[in-house]
Amino acid sequence: MYSYSSEPSWIMVKDRDDNRVWVNLKKIDYAAENNPGWTMLSLGDKRLLVKVDFNEFGKILAGGDDRD
């Protein structure tokens, strides 16, 4: 699950514990596919596993309108 605006700078996603968290897209150093349906985000020295398919994450960054 995720939410975003047409030109996102922050997104709300669910983490591996099913908690909703806000992520500042400008703070992401890199994103990598972890498992189908999951993306690993690197934010400085922190790692965050989120319930967003890696391919969908690219659409979010591009400001696409596909949402769950």
Residue, then its C-alpha position, 0 to 999 in steps of 0.5 A: m500500500y502506498s499514497y503519493s501526489s502527482e509530483p511526490s516528495w513524500i510517500m506513505v508506505k507499509d513496512r515489514d511490520d505492517n506499520r505505515v511510515w512516511v518516506n522522503l523521496k529526496k533522502i533515498d540513496y538507492a532502492a533495490e528489489n528485495n522479493p516480489g512485492w517488496t523494495m529495500l530503500s537505503l536512507g543514509d545509514k538506515r535500511l527500510l523494507v517496504k511493501v511496494d513492488f520494485n516496478e511500481f516504485g519506479k512509477i511512483l518516482a515518475g509521478g504515475d497514477d497507479r495506486d493500490 
